[in-house]
Each structure stands twice: as structure tokens, then as C-alpha cells.
């Protein structure tokens, strides 16, 4: 668990292949929570080897990035930016996803990660637009994105069926950099 004093030791850095296991562990724990991601536990089967391959492809692409948040040597969150498609007319845009380990949320770590991503994107001569999709029920994330200058550009109504009687919209947001 975290306390306010832990934030002092927060390090935001570029991800490496050595972060694969920690990144996967966070991803699996958030999938298991069942509140923030499309995948559910029984269908998320990524292996450490597959995670390493995924991270290596990101590291090998100068227009993609993985940034991690670390406290006392432990990776407790990450943000990834990937190109939308491998098409010339979409080469200026991409999407990001962010995950923060339970117990470390609402401490400003998401803001720090997103700020680092925006700095990276502004320095990248190719990237002009950053996009994301977020569950309409994820109010904390939506609030952060709006504070960071992201604008809602669309909504997919009832895009996700959470259970027999509950649907969630997919809110599409963007920011030009």
C-alpha cells in the first residue's frame, strides 16, 4: 500500500524489456478487477514471453513508447502509446492505455504518466494526435483526461456488455499535440 510520503520517491522513466513481468502483473490484476478493461480474466492469457515480444515491438518503434512509474524500485503503473494503424494517412495518430496498480491510484501517478507521454509526443515530429477510449463509468480517468486537455469526440453507446442488465458506453477522446 501507499502513503503520501511514497509519492516523493516516484520515478517516471522509459520502460524497458526488463519491466515485462511487472507490467504483465499489473495488467492481469486490473483485468481481474473487472471494472476498467474490455478483457475479462478468463480470456486474458498473455504469457511473459508474449509480453516481452509486445514490449520489444514498442521499444523498436520510434513512434511508440512505454513509460513506467516506479516507487522504491517497484513498477506500480505504466502508460503505452501505439500507432493506430500501419497506414500512411494515420501515421500522425495513435492511442494510449494506462494502468496503475490498486493502492496507488488517486495519488497523481496517472497525471505524471500522462504528462510524460504528452512531453514525449510533443517532441516526436510524427505524432500530432493522441486518442483513447475509456469506459463511461471510469469517472476518475475521464476527469483526469479532461484536466489534461483531452476532448470527447464521440461515444459508442452500449459498446460493452458488463453483465445481463448493464451496458457501458465507450467514450472516445483526443488531444492534438
N, C-alpha and C positions, 0 to 999 in steps of 0.2 A: 504494500500500500504506500501511498504517497502523502507527504505533508507539504505545506507551503515552503518549507526550507529546502525540500528536494529540488524545487524549480531552479534554485541558484546553481545547481550542478548540471543543468540541462545543456546538452551539446547537440547542435543541429549540424549534420555532416552529410557528405555524399555517401550513398550506400555502396557496399562492396559485395563481392560474391560470398565473403565470409559472414555476411548478415543473413544469408539464405534461411538458415534454421530458425533464427529469431523472427524473421519476417513471416515465415510459414506458421510458426506457433501462434503469433498474434492473429493471423488470418483465420486459422482454424478456431481460435477461441471466439472471434467475432461472428464467424459463421454459426457456431454453436449457440450464441445468444439469440439468433433468430429474428433480430429486430431491424438490422441495417443493410443486409445484403440479399441479393436475389437467391443465391445458392443456400440450400439447407444442408445440414450435416450429412445426411445420408447420400447426398450426391456430390459432395466435395471430397475428392480422393487424391488431391495433388500430393505427390511424393517429394521428398527432399531433392532427389535428382531432377525432377521436373521443375521444382522451384529454382534450382541453380541454373538450369537451362533458360528459364524465363528471365531471371535477373541478368544473366550474361547477355542475352539479346538486347536488353535495355542498355546495359553498360557499353555495348558495342555500337550503339546508335547515338550519334552526337546530338540528335534532335529528340531524345528521350532521356529521362532521368529518374533515379530513385534517390530519395533523400530520407534519412532516418533521424529519429530523435532518440537520444541516449541519456540515461541518468545513472551515474555510478557504474558505468561500463555495461549497462543493460539496455538493449534496444526496447523502447516502450511505445514506439509509434513510427509510422512511415507514410510517405506520400510518393506516388508514382505518376509520372506523366508519360503517355504513349501517344504516338501518332494515330490519328483517326483511321486513316486508310493509307495504303501504299499507292496513292493516285496523285498525279501532279496537281490537279485542281484542289486537292485537300491537303497539300503538303504544308500549308501555313497554320494548320489547326491540329489539335489533339485533345485528349480527355485525361482527367486525373481521377485517382481514387486515393482515399486516405483512411488509415486505420490507427486507432490509438487504444492501447491496452486498457481494459477496465481497471479502474482505480487511479488512472492518470488523466481522466477526462475533466473538462471544465477548469483546467489549470493554465490555459493559454498555450498548450503544446500544439494544438491544431492550428492556431493562429501563427505560431512560429514556423511550423512546417509549410503552411500555405504562403507565408511571406517569403520564405526561402525559395519556394517554387516560382513565385512571381518575379523575384530578382533574377533567377536563372533564366526564365522565359524572356524577360526584357533584354537580357544580354545575348540571347540566341537570335541571330539575324533571320532565321527562317520562321520562327513561331510568332504569329500575330493574334491568335485567338485560342483561349483555353476554355474548354467546356466540361460539363459534368452532368450527371443525373443523380438525383437524390430522392429518397422516399419522402413523400409529403408529410409523413409522420415524424420525420427527423428534424424537429424544430430547432434544436441547438445548432445542427450543421447548417441549416438554411439561414439562421440568424448570422452565423459566422461568415458565410459566403456573401451575404448582403453587405455586412460591415466591411468586407474586403473588396467591395466594388462589383461583385457579380450581379448580373441581372437575369431575371427569369425570362426565357424566350419561348417557352412552351410547356405544355403539360400533357402527358399521356394519361388519360382518365382510366381508372381501374386497371392499370397496367399490371399490377401484381396482385395475385390472389393469395392472401395470407392464410386464410382458412375458409371454411364453407360460407361464412357470412361476412367476411371482412376483406375489403379491397383497399389498395393503396395506389395513389397516383404517382407517376414518375415526373418529377419537376426537372425540366431541362434548364440549365443556367449557363451563362458565358461571361467572359471578360475579355476585352480587347487589350493587348499589351503592345 
